[in-house]
Amino acid sequence: MTVTTRTDKLDQLHRRLEAEVLGLISGADWQAMLAVASRFHRYSARNIFLIHAQRPDATRVAGFGRWRALGRHVRRGEFGIAILAPCLYRPEAAVNDPDDAGEARPAASVLRGFKVAYVFDEAQTDGDPVPDVRPRLLAGEDTARLWSGLADQVTAAGYTLGRGYCQGANGVTDFAARTVRVRADVDDLQATKTLCHDL
């Protein structure tokens, strides 16, 4: 019987990561990878590659304990998705900060490497429904008539304002072209909110 050490697991995961990156050859491969990346904005690029390699249909992932805290449990027999988790250590010695009148403050955490950790996709769990916390577009009219005042500020700053396609975003500011564009297919209230954000 062979024993897999922590180093062996890390080596295997690094080889899998390398193979996944080298496998991105066609535009379709990149599109599939970017689709996965759009669902996991909190994860590093390397972990997104690893999630994609092991479970390309994953939608939401979390560790065993996190799922339990959300009222869900990982089903018996499910295999975790291996990712690389940082190993952070806090030095015991405090640091003297001259800006704080010589008061000692705790030393910052230091990255000492990575370890293999496992996460599970929501589809591998049972339990309470997970609340949908994604932002929703505002609906309705701009009853306060804020759009025109915001638009005046945008043009006063030397930018051209328009409504149109924004490549999946609600608004786009192009600093080089000095333009601000807000999605044309949203209600006035959302358009006003977006214009406020871009301003």
N, CA, C and O of each residue as an XYZ file, in Angstrom:
796
protein
N       0.841     -1.173      0.000
C       0.000      0.000      0.000
C       0.893      1.246      0.000
O       1.803      1.365      0.820
N       0.628      2.158     -0.914
C       1.434      3.372     -0.989
C       0.782      4.475     -0.169
O      -0.439      4.632     -0.167
N       1.601      5.219      0.513
C       1.129      6.330      1.331
C       1.376      7.618      0.550
O       2.491      7.878      0.098
N       0.329      8.416      0.396
C       0.458      9.683     -0.305
C       0.766     10.764      0.714
O      -0.030     11.024      1.617
N       1.908     11.386      0.570
C       2.310     12.443      1.492
C       1.720     13.774      1.057
O       1.188     13.903     -0.046
N       1.820     14.752      1.931
C       1.344     16.092      1.606
C       2.084     16.643      0.385
O       1.481     17.291     -0.471
N       3.389     16.382      0.308
C       4.190     16.837     -0.829
C       3.726     16.171     -2.114
O       3.644     16.822     -3.155
N       3.420     14.873     -2.050
C       2.913     14.162     -3.230
C       1.604     14.774     -3.718
O       1.408     14.955     -4.920
N       0.710     15.093     -2.783
C      -0.570     15.700     -3.152
C      -0.365     17.053     -3.820
O      -1.012     17.368     -4.818
N       0.543     17.849     -3.260
C       0.834     19.152     -3.864
C       1.418     18.995     -5.259
O       1.035     19.718     -6.179
N       2.349     18.048     -5.423
C       2.952     17.802     -6.737
C       1.897     17.378     -7.753
O       1.901     17.856     -8.887
N       0.994     16.485     -7.352
C      -0.065     16.037     -8.252
C      -0.970     17.189     -8.653
O      -1.363     17.301     -9.815
N      -1.302     18.047     -7.692
C      -2.175     19.178     -7.977
C      -1.485     20.182     -8.890
O      -2.126     20.751     -9.774
N      -0.201     20.409     -8.695
C       0.548     21.318     -9.576
C       0.624     20.764    -11.002
O       0.503     21.514    -11.970
N       0.823     19.455    -11.124
C       0.842     18.846    -12.465
C      -0.523     18.974    -13.144
O      -0.606     19.219    -14.348
N      -1.580     18.806    -12.368
C      -2.923     18.939    -12.931
C      -3.168     20.374    -13.375
O      -3.761     20.608    -14.428
N      -2.717     21.324    -12.584
C      -2.853     22.735    -12.920
C      -2.088     23.055    -14.197
O      -2.607     23.745    -15.075
N      -0.866     22.565    -14.307
C      -0.057     22.790    -15.503
C      -0.727     22.197    -16.738
O      -0.749     22.830    -17.794
N      -1.267     21.002    -16.617
C      -1.945     20.357    -17.746
C      -3.181     21.146    -18.159
O      -3.479     21.263    -19.347
N      -3.893     21.683    -17.186
C      -5.094     22.463    -17.497
C      -4.738     23.736    -18.258
O      -5.417     24.091    -19.221
N      -3.692     24.417    -17.839
C      -3.273     25.645    -18.530
C      -2.782     25.322    -19.937
O      -3.127     26.023    -20.889
N      -1.986     24.274    -20.076
C      -1.484     23.891    -21.397
C      -2.601     23.426    -22.320
O      -2.459     23.481    -23.541
N      -3.719     22.965    -21.743
C      -4.843     22.489    -22.542
C      -5.710     23.592    -23.113
O      -6.604     23.325    -23.915
N      -5.458     24.828    -22.711
C      -6.246     25.946    -23.251
C      -5.682     26.345    -24.607
O      -4.804     27.202    -24.707
N      -6.201     25.714    -25.634
C      -5.663     25.925    -26.974
C      -6.611     26.750    -27.829
O      -6.203     27.733    -28.449
N      -7.853     26.358    -27.862
C      -8.804     27.015    -28.762
C      -9.565     28.119    -28.040
O      -9.525     28.230    -26.815
N     -10.250     28.919    -28.820
C     -11.099     29.961    -28.265
C     -12.225     29.375    -27.429
O     -12.623     29.960    -26.421
N     -12.742     28.216    -27.845
C     -13.809     27.561    -27.090
C     -13.311     27.121    -25.719
O     -14.040     27.203    -24.731
N     -12.056     26.651    -25.663
C     -11.475     26.261    -24.378
C     -11.406     27.462    -23.442
O     -11.735     27.359    -22.260
N     -10.977     28.597    -23.978
C     -10.878     29.804    -23.168
C     -12.263     30.275    -22.737
O     -12.432     30.721    -21.602
N     -13.259     30.185    -23.625
C     -14.615     30.598    -23.261
C     -15.154     29.753    -22.115
O     -15.774     30.279    -21.191
N     -14.917     28.431    -22.172
C     -15.369     27.544    -21.099
C     -14.682     27.921    -19.790
O     -15.312     27.954    -18.733
N     -13.391     28.202    -19.872
C     -12.645     28.585    -18.678
C     -13.158     29.905    -18.103
O     -13.311     30.033    -16.888
N     -13.422     30.880    -18.963
C     -13.913     32.176    -18.503
C     -15.315     32.073    -17.920
O     -15.666     32.819    -17.006
N     -16.123     31.144    -18.450
C     -17.461     30.919    -17.881
C     -17.345     30.433    -16.442
O     -18.107     30.859    -15.574
N     -16.397     29.545    -16.193
C     -16.164     29.067    -14.821
C     -15.638     30.218    -13.968
O     -16.081     30.405    -12.835
N     -14.698     30.988    -14.505
C     -14.107     32.099    -13.745
C     -15.164     33.128    -13.343
O     -15.063     33.725    -12.271
N     -16.164     33.342    -14.177
C     -17.194     34.332    -13.859
C     -18.036     33.915    -12.658
O     -18.663     34.760    -12.018
N     -18.055     32.619    -12.347
C     -18.826     32.138    -11.196
C     -18.012     32.156     -9.908
O     -18.582     32.042     -8.823
N     -16.692     32.296    -10.002
C     -15.830     32.179     -8.821
C     -14.876     33.353     -8.708
O     -13.660     33.160     -8.719
N     -15.400     34.568     -8.600
C     -14.557     35.756     -8.572
C     -13.698     35.859     -7.319
O     -12.723     36.610     -7.312
N     -14.029     35.125     -6.257
C     -13.236     35.209     -5.030
C     -12.037     34.273     -5.049
O     -11.203     34.329     -4.146
N     -11.931     33.418     -6.051
C     -10.843     32.445     -6.102
C      -9.730     32.932     -7.027
O      -9.971     33.681     -7.973
N      -8.512     32.491     -6.734
C      -7.370     32.845     -7.568
C      -7.487     32.158     -8.918
O      -8.256     31.209     -9.074
N      -6.731     32.632     -9.886
C      -6.751     32.022    -11.225
C      -6.369     30.551    -11.156
O      -6.979     29.721    -11.830
N      -5.368     30.221    -10.349
C      -4.946     28.814    -10.284
C      -6.054     27.938     -9.719
O      -6.241     26.816    -10.189
N      -6.798     28.421     -8.719
C      -7.880     27.623     -8.159
C      -9.065     27.532     -9.114
O      -9.771     26.523     -9.132
N      -9.286     28.569     -9.899
C     -10.338     28.491    -10.919
C      -9.978     27.422    -11.942
O     -10.839     26.645    -12.355
N      -8.712     27.374    -12.355
C      -8.267     26.316    -13.275
C      -8.494     24.940    -12.650
O      -8.963     24.023    -13.324
N      -8.166     24.795    -11.375
C      -8.321     23.501    -10.708
C      -9.787     23.106    -10.572
O     -10.134     21.941    -10.763
N     -10.643     24.057    -10.246
C     -12.081     23.759    -10.163
C     -12.601     23.335    -11.530
O     -13.344     22.360    -11.646
N     -12.205     24.073    -12.562
C     -12.636     23.747    -13.929
C     -12.163     22.362    -14.341
O     -12.907     21.619    -14.980
N     -10.938     22.008    -13.986
C     -10.390     20.711    -14.376
C     -11.136     19.562    -13.711
O     -11.304     18.501    -14.312
N     -11.582     19.763    -12.484
C     -12.193     18.674    -11.735
C     -13.712     18.654    -11.813
O     -14.327     17.589    -11.740
N     -14.317     19.825    -11.961
C     -15.781     19.885    -12.004
C     -16.197     21.124    -12.784
O     -16.543     22.143    -12.186
N     -16.167     21.048    -14.141
C     -16.462     22.227    -14.962
C     -17.888     22.762    -14.797
O     -18.158     23.916    -15.129
N     -18.794     21.937    -14.289
C     -20.175     22.383    -14.114
C     -20.440     22.981    -12.729
O     -21.591     23.261    -12.394
N     -19.402     23.180    -11.929
C     -19.569     23.716    -10.572
C     -20.192     25.107    -10.632
O     -19.887     25.902    -11.522
N     -21.069     25.386     -9.671
C     -21.721     26.695     -9.628
C     -21.360     27.479     -8.376
O     -21.066     28.672     -8.451
N     -21.382     26.810     -7.219
C     -20.982     27.431     -5.952
C     -20.179     26.395     -5.194
O     -20.607     25.249     -5.060
N     -19.025     26.787     -4.700
C     -18.207     25.855     -3.936
C     -17.903     26.441     -2.570
O     -17.808     27.655     -2.394
N     -17.753     25.535     -1.602
C     -17.376     25.923     -0.245
C     -16.808     24.698      0.443
O     -16.992     23.568     -0.008
N     -16.119     24.940      1.535
C     -15.566     23.844      2.315
C     -16.648     23.137      3.116
O     -17.773     23.622      3.234
N     -16.289     21.987      3.663
C     -17.211     21.149      4.420
C     -17.882     21.940      5.553
O     -19.103     21.907      5.707
N     -17.073     22.641      6.333
C     -17.595     23.399      7.470
C     -18.490     24.551      7.045
O     -19.489     24.844      7.701
N     -18.131     25.201      5.951
C     -18.943     26.322      5.471
C     -20.321     25.844      5.033
O     -21.325     26.496      5.317
N     -20.372     24.703      4.340
C     -21.675     24.157      3.941
C     -22.501     23.845      5.177
O     -23.704     24.106      5.199
N     -21.874     23.291      6.200
C     -22.601     22.980      7.432
C     -23.158     24.248      8.067
O     -24.292     24.264      8.546
N     -22.354     25.312      8.068
C     -22.807     26.587      8.632
C     -23.988     27.159      7.847
O     -24.797     27.902      8.402
N     -24.091     26.820      6.569
C     -25.197     27.291      5.731
C     -26.417     26.365      5.800
O     -27.394     26.562      5.078
N     -26.352     25.361      6.669
C     -27.482     24.455      6.827
C     -27.527     23.335      5.800
O     -28.577     22.734      5.572
N     -26.394     23.059      5.187
C     -26.326     21.988      4.185
C     -25.257     20.997      4.627
O     -24.388     21.325      5.435
N     -25.328     19.785      4.091
C     -24.289     18.797      4.391
C     -23.844     18.123      3.102
O     -24.630     17.920      2.177
N     -22.569     17.786      3.068
C     -22.008     17.104      1.900
C     -22.480     15.656      1.944
O     -22.366     14.987      2.972
N     -23.011     15.179      0.820
C     -23.510     13.806      0.747
C     -22.373     12.804      0.913
O     -21.253     13.034      0.455
N     -22.671     11.703      1.566
C     -21.709     10.625      1.775
C     -21.218     10.117      0.414
O     -22.005      9.912     -0.510
N     -19.914      9.921      0.313
C     -19.321      9.375     -0.902
C     -18.898     10.419     -1.934
O     -18.299     10.073     -2.952
N     -19.203     11.684     -1.682
C     -18.804     12.735     -2.624
C     -17.305     13.008     -2.483
O     -16.764     12.994     -1.377
N     -16.650     13.253     -3.602
C     -15.227     13.580     -3.607
C     -15.069     15.084     -3.688
O     -15.739     15.746     -4.480
N     -14.177     15.624     -2.861
C     -13.933     17.053     -2.851
C     -13.149     17.510     -4.072
O     -12.472     16.724     -4.733
N     -13.261     18.791     -4.348
C     -12.505     19.439     -5.421
C     -11.241     19.985     -4.767
O     -11.318     20.850     -3.895
N     -10.084     19.489     -5.180
C      -8.819     19.905     -4.570
C      -8.418     21.280     -5.080
O      -8.387     21.524     -6.286
N      -8.112     22.169     -4.151
C      -7.598     23.498     -4.487
C      -6.368     23.763     -3.627
O      -6.050     22.990     -2.723
N      -5.680     24.864     -3.919
C      -4.510     25.263     -3.140
C      -4.921     26.358     -2.160
O      -5.398     27.420     -2.560
N      -4.728     26.083     -0.879
C      -5.056     27.055      0.162
C      -3.764     27.611      0.756
O      -2.813     26.864      0.981
N      -3.727     28.913      1.008
C      -2.504     29.504      1.568
C      -2.276     29.062      3.007
O      -3.223     28.895      3.776
N      -1.022     28.877      3.357
C      -0.615     28.585      4.734
C      -0.086     29.894      5.317
O       1.020     30.324      4.988
N      -0.871     30.514      6.170
C      -0.493     31.785      6.769
C      -0.087     31.563      8.211
O      -0.747     30.830      8.947
N       0.994     32.195      8.608
C       1.480     32.087      9.971
C       1.666     33.484     10.549
O       2.109     34.404      9.862
N       1.323     33.619     11.805
C       1.523     34.900     12.482
C       2.737     34.759     13.386
O       2.724     33.966     14.328
N       3.794     35.531     13.103
C       4.983     35.465     13.965
C       4.616     35.818     15.403
O       3.722     36.628     15.644
N       5.309     35.208     16.347
C       5.014     35.444     17.759
C       5.449     36.828     18.215
O       4.814     37.427     19.083
N       6.521     37.334     17.638
C       7.060     38.625     18.080
C       6.193     39.764     17.567
O       5.752     39.750     16.417
N       5.952     40.745     18.419
C       5.228     41.940     18.012
C       6.196     42.890     17.320
O       7.411     42.790     17.486
N       5.646     43.800     16.553
C       6.452     44.756     15.807
C       6.270     46.127     16.439
O       5.143     46.538     16.715
N       7.387     46.849     16.674
C       7.302     48.215     17.174
C       7.097     49.149     16.004
O       7.862     49.128     15.040
N       6.064     49.966     16.087
C       5.725     50.890     15.016
C       6.058     52.303     15.482
O       5.428     52.802     16.414
N       7.044     52.966     14.848
C       7.433     54.312     15.296
C       6.304     55.328     15.168
O       6.313     56.334     15.877
N       5.334     55.098     14.287
C       4.230     56.043     14.131
C       3.226     55.942     15.280
O       2.409     56.842     15.470
N       3.284     54.855     16.044
C       2.341     54.650     17.144
C       3.003     54.905     18.494
O       2.680     54.237     19.476
N       3.909     55.846     18.553
C       4.589     56.232     19.797
C       5.233     55.039     20.485
O       5.195     54.913     21.709
N       5.825     54.164     19.675
C       6.557     53.036     20.228
C       5.701     51.879     20.701
O       6.229     50.916     21.258
N       4.392     51.946     20.495
C       3.525     50.856     20.932
C       3.730     49.635     20.033
O       3.886     49.757     18.818
N       3.727     48.477     20.648
C       3.879     47.233     19.890
C       2.536     46.846     19.282
O       1.487     47.002     19.908
N       2.584     46.346     18.073
C       1.377     45.847     17.422
C       1.662     44.429     16.953
O       2.818     44.078     16.719
N       0.630     43.610     16.812
C       0.858     42.234     16.362
C       1.491     42.217     14.977
O       1.173     43.054     14.132
N       2.382     41.266     14.748
C       3.023     41.140     13.442
C       2.009     40.641     12.422
O       1.095     39.887     12.756
N       2.177     41.063     11.188
C       1.279     40.653     10.119
C       1.502     39.184      9.777
O       2.589     38.645      9.983
N       0.468     38.552      9.257
C       0.589     37.152      8.846
C       1.565     37.031      7.690
O       1.678     37.928      6.854
N       2.266     35.911      7.658
C       3.273     35.657      6.630
C       2.861     34.425      5.840
O       2.501     33.401      6.421
N       2.913     34.522      4.513
C       2.610     33.383      3.654
C       3.832     32.468      3.622
O       4.934     32.893      3.275
N       3.615     31.201      3.993
C       4.726     30.256      4.027
C       4.576     29.144      3.003
O       5.381     28.212      2.990
N       3.582     29.215      2.159
C       3.377     28.174      1.162
C       1.908     27.870      0.990
O       1.041     28.651      1.382
N       1.641     26.710      0.393
C       0.269     26.314      0.112
C       0.052     24.867      0.515
O       0.992     24.073      0.559
N      -1.182     24.538      0.806
C      -1.558     23.166      1.126
C      -2.767     22.803      0.280
O      -3.462     23.676     -0.238
N      -3.007     21.518      0.146
C      -4.179     21.053     -0.585
C      -5.378     21.125      0.355
O      -5.338     20.596      1.466
N      -6.431     21.775     -0.092
C      -7.689     21.850      0.651
C      -8.800     21.377     -0.285
O      -8.624     21.337     -1.502
N      -9.925     21.027      0.286
C     -11.015     20.488     -0.527
C     -12.271     21.314     -0.344
O     -12.645     21.673      0.773
N     -12.911     21.608     -1.459
C     -14.204     22.286     -1.467
C     -15.193     21.381     -2.194
O     -14.800     20.457     -2.907
N     -16.469     21.659     -2.006
C     -17.517     20.865     -2.620
C     -18.488     21.789     -3.328
O     -18.767     22.893     -2.860
N     -18.997     21.331     -4.458
C     -19.983     22.107     -5.199
C     -21.339     21.969     -4.512
O     -21.610     20.972     -3.843
N     -22.176     22.973     -4.686
C     -23.518     22.938     -4.101
C     -24.280     21.677     -4.525
O     -25.069     21.143     -3.746
N     -24.052     21.200     -5.752
C     -24.735     20.003     -6.248
C     -24.327     18.743     -5.481
O     -24.997     17.716     -5.590
N     -23.252     18.804     -4.716
C     -22.791     17.669     -3.921
C     -23.353     17.703     -2.505
O     -22.980     16.885     -1.665
N     -24.248     18.647     -2.241
C     -24.769     18.837     -0.891
C     -26.288     18.733     -0.873
O     -26.946     18.860     -1.906
N     -26.829     18.503      0.308
C     -28.266     18.505      0.554
C     -28.534     19.406      1.744
O     -27.659     19.625      2.582
N     -29.758     19.927      1.810
C     -30.121     20.734      2.971
C     -30.891     21.971      2.606
O     -31.564     22.026      1.576
N     -30.785     22.971      3.466
C     -31.528     24.222      3.286
C     -31.122     24.907      1.984
O     -29.957     24.844      1.591
N     -32.063     25.556      1.316
C     -31.690     26.313      0.112
C     -30.726     27.438      0.474
O     -30.846     28.067      1.526
N     -29.784     27.674     -0.403
C     -28.818     28.750     -0.190
C     -29.436     30.043     -0.707
O     -29.894     30.091     -1.849
N     -29.457     31.089      0.111
C     -30.069     32.337     -0.355
C     -29.321     32.912     -1.549
O     -28.094     32.847     -1.628
N     -30.087     33.474     -2.472
C     -29.498     34.102     -3.651
C     -29.184     35.549     -3.294
O     -30.090     36.360     -3.105
N     -27.903     35.868     -3.205
C     -27.499     37.206     -2.771
C     -26.945     38.049     -3.918
O     -26.331     39.093     -3.696
N     -27.170     37.583     -5.138
C     -26.687     38.374     -6.269
C     -27.461     39.681     -6.367
O     -28.646     39.717     -6.035
N     -26.824     40.745     -6.811
C     -27.542     42.018     -6.925
C     -28.634     41.931     -7.991
O     -28.514     41.222     -8.989
N     -29.691     42.676     -7.736
C     -30.800     42.720     -8.690
C     -30.865     44.124     -9.276
O     -30.587     45.111     -8.596
N     -31.235     44.194    -10.541
C     -31.381     45.489    -11.188
C     -32.582     46.221    -10.617
O     -33.616     45.617    -10.330
N     -32.435     47.521    -10.457
C     -33.553     48.328     -9.986
C     -34.578     48.476    -11.105
O     -34.226     48.524    -12.283
N     -35.842     48.547    -10.723
C     -36.921     48.712    -11.701
C     -37.692     49.975    -11.362
O     -37.839     50.331    -10.193
N     -38.176     50.638    -12.381
C     -39.015     51.813    -12.162
C     -38.458     53.068    -12.809
O     -37.456     53.055    -13.523
N     -39.160     54.144    -12.521
C     -38.831     55.441    -13.103
C     -37.879     56.227    -12.192
O     -37.807     55.983    -10.987
N     -37.170     57.153    -12.780
C     -36.306     58.074    -12.041
C     -37.185     59.234    -11.580
O     -37.143     60.323    -12.153
N     -37.996     58.983    -10.521
C     -38.970     59.985    -10.091
C     -38.316     61.247     -9.537
O     -38.914     62.321     -9.586
N     -37.110     61.134     -9.017
C     -36.424     62.312     -8.471
C     -35.748     63.125     -9.571
O     -35.213     64.202     -9.310
N     -35.773     62.614    -10.796
C     -35.182     63.294    -11.963
C     -33.688     63.584    -11.743
O     -33.203     64.679    -12.024
N     -32.976     62.567    -11.232
C     -31.547     62.716    -10.963
C     -30.695     62.578    -12.223
O     -29.593     63.123    -12.283
N     -31.188     61.861    -13.222
C     -30.405     61.584    -14.430
C     -29.841     62.862    -15.032
O     -28.650     62.933    -15.336
N     -30.695     63.882    -15.208
C     -30.230     65.094    -15.908
C     -29.126     65.805    -15.127
O     -28.182     66.305    -15.738
N     -29.213     65.866    -13.795
C     -28.161     66.493    -12.996
C     -26.857     65.714    -13.069
O     -25.783     66.310    -13.158
N     -26.938     64.386    -13.033
C     -25.738     63.555    -13.154
C     -25.138     63.683    -14.557
O     -23.921     63.758    -14.725
N     -26.017     63.706    -15.554
C     -25.552     63.841    -16.943
C     -24.825     65.172    -17.146
O     -23.815     65.231    -17.848
N     -25.339     66.232    -16.532
C     -24.673     67.545    -16.632
C     -23.266     67.486    -16.035
O     -22.337     68.084    -16.578
N     -23.108     66.767    -14.921
C     -21.791     66.656    -14.297
C     -20.825     65.856    -15.173
O     -19.639     66.177    -15.252
N     -21.340     64.815    -15.829
C     -20.494     64.008    -16.715
C     -20.005     64.860    -17.883
O     -18.818     64.841    -18.209
N     -20.909     65.602    -18.512
C     -20.506     66.426    -19.656
C     -19.617     67.594    -19.212
O     -18.723     68.007    -19.950
N     -19.858     68.124    -18.015
C     -19.008     69.203    -17.508
C     -17.583     68.715    -17.275
O     -16.637     69.500    -17.335
N     -17.432     67.435    -17.012
C     -16.096     66.860    -16.819
C     -15.423     66.536    -18.151
O     -14.301     66.030    -18.176
N     -16.110     66.828    -19.258
C     -15.505     66.624    -20.571
C     -15.759     65.259    -21.186
O     -15.044     64.855    -22.102
N     -16.756     64.547    -20.704
C     -17.082     63.216    -21.219
C     -18.359     63.270    -22.044
O     -19.238     64.096    -21.797
N     -18.450     62.388    -23.018
C     -19.660     62.224    -23.819
C     -20.476     61.098    -23.188
O     -19.932     60.046    -22.854
N     -21.776     61.319    -23.026
C     -22.655     60.342    -22.389
C     -23.578     59.725    -23.419
O     -24.110     60.424    -24.281
N     -23.770     58.416    -23.332
C     -24.690     57.738    -24.236
C     -25.269     56.493    -23.597
O     -24.816     56.046    -22.544
N     -26.279     55.939    -24.253
C     -26.884     54.681    -23.828
C     -26.620     53.671    -24.922
O     -26.694     54.005    -26.104
N     -26.306     52.415    -24.542
C     -26.051     51.386    -25.534
C     -25.514     50.122    -24.905
O     -25.641     49.911    -23.699
N     -24.915     49.286    -25.724
C     -24.383     47.990    -25.316
C     -23.145     48.202    -24.449
O     -22.278     49.011    -24.783
N     -23.064     47.472    -23.332
C     -21.968     47.652    -22.379
C     -21.216     46.357    -22.094
O     -20.605     46.235    -21.033
N     -21.240     45.402    -22.990
C     -20.473     44.157    -22.878
C     -20.746     43.424    -21.574
O     -19.811     42.934    -20.940
N     -21.998     43.339    -21.160
C     -22.362     42.600    -19.962
C     -22.374     43.427    -18.693
O     -22.901     42.973    -17.677
N     -21.815     44.617    -18.715
C     -21.817     45.494    -17.544
C     -23.034     46.413    -17.609
O     -23.692     46.505    -18.646
N     -23.327     47.079    -16.523
C     -24.429     48.041    -16.528
C     -23.990     49.386    -17.089
O     -24.806     50.155    -17.597
N     -22.699     49.662    -16.993
C     -22.159     50.897    -17.520
C     -20.681     50.751    -17.790
O     -20.005     49.919    -17.186
N     -20.176     51.576    -18.714
C     -18.766     51.517    -19.078
C     -18.244     52.945    -19.213
O     -18.829     53.773    -19.913
N     -17.126     53.217    -18.525
C     -16.447     54.499    -18.682
C     -15.130     54.238    -19.393
O     -14.314     53.438    -18.935
N     -14.928     54.915    -20.513
C     -13.686     54.792    -21.275
C     -12.925     56.095    -21.080
O     -13.260     57.127    -21.662
N     -11.888     56.024    -20.242
C     -11.147     57.240    -19.904
C     -10.361     57.780    -21.088
O     -10.215     58.993    -21.235
N      -9.852     56.887    -21.934
C      -9.075     57.338    -23.093
C      -9.967     58.058    -24.099
O      -9.591     59.106    -24.625
N     -11.139     57.506    -24.368
C     -12.062     58.118    -25.332
C     -12.938     59.179    -24.681
O     -13.654     59.909    -25.366
N     -12.876     59.261    -23.343
C     -13.679     60.220    -22.576
C     -15.174     60.055    -22.863
O     -15.883     61.007    -23.190
N     -15.620     58.794    -22.723
C     -17.038     58.490    -22.913
C     -17.571     57.708    -21.717
O     -16.841     56.960    -21.067
N     -18.847     57.896    -21.446
C     -19.581     57.113    -20.457
C     -20.794     56.543    -21.178
O     -21.555     57.273    -21.813
N     -20.966     55.215    -21.070
C     -22.112     54.577    -21.718
C     -22.855     53.766    -20.664
O     -22.242     53.055    -19.867
N     -24.177     53.877    -20.667
C     -25.051     53.153    -19.750
C     -25.933     52.230    -20.578
O     -26.394     52.600    -21.657
N     -26.165     51.022    -20.062
C     -27.002     50.052    -20.784
C     -28.323     50.674    -21.198
O     -28.955     51.394    -20.425
N     -28.732     50.386    -22.429
C     -29.983     50.934    -22.941
C     -31.188     50.106    -22.523
O     -32.317     50.594    -22.564
N     -30.959     48.853    -22.119
C     -32.085     47.948    -21.859
C     -32.457     47.837    -20.380
O     -33.066     46.844    -19.980
N     -32.108     48.829    -19.563
C     -32.495     48.820    -18.151
C     -33.466     49.960    -17.882
O     -33.505     50.948    -18.615
N     -34.256     49.805    -16.806
C     -35.197     50.853    -16.428
C     -34.453     52.128    -16.051
O     -33.259     52.106    -15.754
N     -35.185     53.237    -16.069
C     -34.584     54.536    -15.784
C     -33.922     54.591    -14.410
O     -32.871     55.212    -14.253
N     -34.529     53.945    -13.416
C     -33.972     53.974    -12.068
C     -32.602     53.288    -12.022
O     -31.674     53.797    -11.394
N     -32.477     52.135    -12.687
C     -31.186     51.431    -12.737
C     -30.179     52.244    -13.549
O     -29.007     52.321    -13.182
N     -30.622     52.844    -14.635
C     -29.721     53.663    -15.456
C     -29.167     54.821    -14.637
O     -27.982     55.142    -14.734
N     -30.013     55.445    -13.834
C     -29.579     56.559    -12.988
C     -28.574     56.091    -11.952
O     -27.564     56.755    -11.714
N     -28.851     54.940    -11.330
C     -27.913     54.377    -10.350
C     -26.558     54.091    -11.003
O     -25.509     54.394    -10.436
N     -26.597     53.510    -12.187
C     -25.357     53.190    -12.903
C     -24.593     54.445    -13.274
O     -23.369     54.489    -13.146
N     -25.302     55.466    -13.733
C     -24.646     56.718    -14.084
C     -24.006     57.352    -12.844
O     -22.912     57.910    -12.933
N     -24.665     57.273    -11.714
C     -24.100     57.785    -10.464
C     -22.810     57.033    -10.132
O     -21.817     57.643     -9.735
N     -22.827     55.713    -10.294
C     -21.641     54.900    -10.034
C     -20.492     55.285    -10.970
O     -19.354     55.442    -10.529
N     -20.792     55.433    -12.250
C     -19.722     55.747    -13.207
C     -19.210     57.166    -13.024
O     -18.031     57.434    -13.256
N     -20.074     58.066    -12.616
C     -19.620     59.434    -12.344
C     -18.643     59.435    -11.194
O     -18.144     60.492    -10.809
